[in-house]
Amino acid sequence: MIKLSNVTKKYESGNVALNNVDLGIERGEFVFIVGSSGAGKSTLMRLLLREETPTSGRIIVNGRNVGEMRQREIPYFRRTLGVVFQDFRLIPTMNVYDNVAFALRATNVSSKDIRQRVPYILNLVGLQGKARSMPENISGGEQQRVALARALVNNPDIILADEPTGNIDPELSYEIVELLSEINKVGTTVVMVTHEHELVAQFRHRIIRIERGRIVADTGKIGGQRGRK
């Protein structure tokens, strides 16, 4: 599903964010990417999203070589991914329903399908009673659930979550990762960047540690599911 072969990313400043990285993530895996600030985690996510290209090496995501992708192909490629950010990135002038529906309207989904799909997804993330609420009137945890619903509504093959629990409290952080784990159970590949080591320890998922642009530890694929301490 995701494969990096000898990937290096060097910026014009001379900073080497990733150094000769090899990584394989199989379909249906849940993977935590951990490491200190500046380790290369965010660079890895930007490369997977094709926001940046590698200096050398090859990156395959969902069967596509992202480094060789033409500019006009990038928006279509990104529609096969669900992306969840730390800062939610909700549209403040749209209510919860329309924030989620926006992701479908951008791909020309019919109004009938939107009316069916959005309530289903909001129910899945526990927001069925918040459809008409504005982002400013719901909690941070609820806003992150909206962001997760938006990432899920196109039924993506892969979810990329970049510090999705960074702006919410520990109890809600657990709930967000538990939701991602439930989604993973039905076959969606999940890659989550986080610095919250205590949170990671509560779930039985693969853990990849990056330091100074290199993978320094990888627990490998782990069977079973969560086990809260």
C-alpha positions in Angstrom: 0.0 0.0 0.0 2.9 2.3 0.9 6.5 1.7 -0.1 9.5 4.0 0.3 12.8 2.8 -1.4 16.0 4.6 -0.5 14.2 7.9 0.0 16.2 11.0 0.9 14.8 14.5 1.3 17.3 17.3 1.4 16.2 21.0 1.6 18.0 23.9 0.0 19.1 25.0 3.5 21.2 21.8 3.6 19.0 20.1 6.2 18.5 16.4 5.5 15.0 15.6 6.7 15.0 12.0 5.6 18.1 10.0 4.9 18.0 6.8 2.8 14.7 5.6 4.2 13.2 2.2 3.3 9.7 1.5 4.5 6.8 -0.8 3.6 3.3 -0.6 5.0 0.8 -3.3 3.9 -2.8 -2.9 3.1 -4.9 -2.9 6.3 -2.1 -2.0 8.7 -2.3 0.6 11.5 1.1 2.2 11.9 2.2 4.8 14.5 5.1 7.1 13.3 6.8 8.5 16.4 10.0 10.5 17.0 11.2 13.8 18.5 10.5 17.2 17.0 12.5 17.6 13.8 13.0 13.9 13.4 11.4 13.8 9.9 7.9 12.8 10.7 6.2 15.8 9.1 8.4 15.6 6.0 7.4 11.9 5.6 3.7 12.9 5.7 4.2 15.7 3.2 5.9 13.3 0.8 3.1 10.8 1.1 0.6 13.5 0.3 2.7 14.7 -2.6 3.1 18.1 -1.1 6.8 17.6 -1.6 8.9 15.3 -3.7 11.9 13.3 -2.6 15.4 14.4 -3.5 16.2 10.8 -4.4 14.5 7.4 -4.1 11.0 6.2 -4.9 7.7 6.5 -3.1 4.7 4.3 -4.0 1.3 5.1 -2.5 -1.7 3.1 -3.4 0.0 1.9 -6.5 1.1 5.3 -7.7 4.7 6.6 -8.0 4.1 10.0 -6.4 7.5 11.4 -7.5 6.6 10.9 -11.1 3.0 12.2 -10.8 2.0 15.1 -13.1 0.7 18.2 -11.4 -2.8 17.7 -12.8 -2.9 14.2 -11.4 -2.2 15.3 -7.8 -5.8 16.4 -6.8 -7.2 13.1 -8.1 -4.6 11.1 -6.2 -5.3 13.0 -3.0 -9.0 12.0 -3.2 -8.0 8.4 -2.6 -6.6 9.5 0.8 -8.3 10.6 4.0 -6.2 13.3 5.8 -6.6 14.4 9.4 -4.6 17.3 10.7 -3.8 18.6 14.2 -5.5 22.0 13.6 -8.7 20.4 12.2 -8.8 22.8 9.2 -12.6 23.1 9.3 -14.3 25.8 7.2 -15.6 28.2 9.9 -18.5 29.5 7.8 -19.9 26.0 7.2 -21.8 23.9 9.7 -20.7 20.4 10.6 -22.9 18.8 7.9 -21.5 21.1 5.2 -17.9 20.7 6.3 -18.2 17.0 5.7 -20.3 17.3 2.6 -17.8 19.7 1.1 -15.3 16.8 0.5 -18.0 15.0 -1.5 -19.1 18.0 -3.5 -15.5 18.6 -4.5 -15.6 15.2 -6.2 -18.9 15.8 -8.0 -20.9 13.3 -5.9 -24.6 13.5 -6.5 -26.8 15.4 -4.0 -28.7 12.1 -3.3 -25.5 10.3 -2.4 -24.4 13.2 -0.2 -27.7 13.1 1.7 -27.2 9.4 2.4 -23.4 9.4 3.1 -23.0 12.4 5.4 -25.5 11.4 8.1 -24.0 7.8 8.1 -20.5 9.1 8.6 -21.6 11.6 11.3 -23.3 8.8 13.1 -20.2 6.7 12.8 -18.1 9.3 14.6 -20.8 10.1 17.2 -21.9 13.4 15.9 -25.4 12.6 14.6 -26.8 15.4 16.8 -24.4 18.1 15.7 -25.0 18.3 12.0 -26.3 21.9 12.1 -23.8 23.2 14.7 -21.1 25.6 13.6 -17.4 24.7 14.4 -17.1 27.6 16.9 -20.0 26.1 18.9 -18.6 22.6 19.4 -15.7 21.3 21.5 -12.1 20.6 20.3 -12.8 16.9 20.5 -15.9 17.3 18.4 -14.1 19.4 15.9 -11.5 16.7 15.5 -14.4 14.2 15.0 -15.7 16.4 12.2 -12.2 16.4 10.6 -12.2 12.6 10.9 -15.7 12.3 9.3 -14.5 14.5 6.4 -11.5 12.2 5.9 -13.7 9.2 5.9 -16.6 10.3 3.8 -15.0 9.4 0.5 -14.3 5.9 1.7 -10.5 6.2 1.3 -8.1 3.3 1.1 -5.6 5.1 3.3 -6.0 7.6 6.2 -3.0 9.8 7.0 -3.4 11.4 10.4 -0.8 14.1 11.3 -0.8 14.7 15.1 -4.6 14.4 15.2 -4.7 14.4 19.0 -2.3 17.3 19.5 -5.0 19.9 20.4 -7.3 17.8 22.5 -7.2 16.4 26.0 -5.9 12.8 26.8 -9.3 11.2 27.3 -10.5 12.5 23.9 -7.2 11.6 22.3 -7.8 8.0 23.3 -11.3 8.1 21.8 -10.0 9.5 18.5 -7.4 6.7 18.2 -10.0 4.1 19.2 -12.2 5.4 16.4 -9.3 5.1 13.9 -8.7 1.6 15.2 -12.3 0.6 14.6 -12.0 2.1 11.0 -8.8 0.1 10.5 -10.6 -3.1 11.5 -12.7 -2.9 8.3 -9.6 -2.8 6.1 -8.6 0.9 5.9 -4.9 1.5 6.2 -4.1 4.0 8.9 -0.8 5.9 9.3 -0.7 8.2 12.3 2.1 10.6 13.3 2.2 11.4 17.0 4.5 12.4 19.8 2.2 11.0 22.5 4.1 7.9 23.6 1.8 7.1 26.5 -1.2 7.1 24.0 0.7 4.8 21.6 1.5 2.4 24.4 -2.3 1.8 25.0 -2.8 0.3 21.5 -1.4 -2.8 20.0 -0.3 -1.4 16.6 2.9 -1.3 14.7 5.3 1.5 15.9 8.0 3.1 13.7 10.4 5.4 15.3 12.2 8.1 13.3 15.2 10.0 14.6 17.4 12.4 12.6 15.8 11.3 9.3 16.3 7.6 9.8 14.2 4.8 10.9 15.8 3.6 14.2 13.1 1.1 15.4 10.2 -0.8 13.9 8.1 -3.2 15.9 6.8 -4.8 12.7 3.2 -5.9 12.1 1.4 -6.7 15.3 -1.6 -9.0 15.5 -4.6 -8.3 17.7 -6.2 -5.0 18.6 -6.1 -2.5 21.4 -5.4 -3.2 25.0 -6.0 -0.2 27.3 -3.8 0.0 30.4 
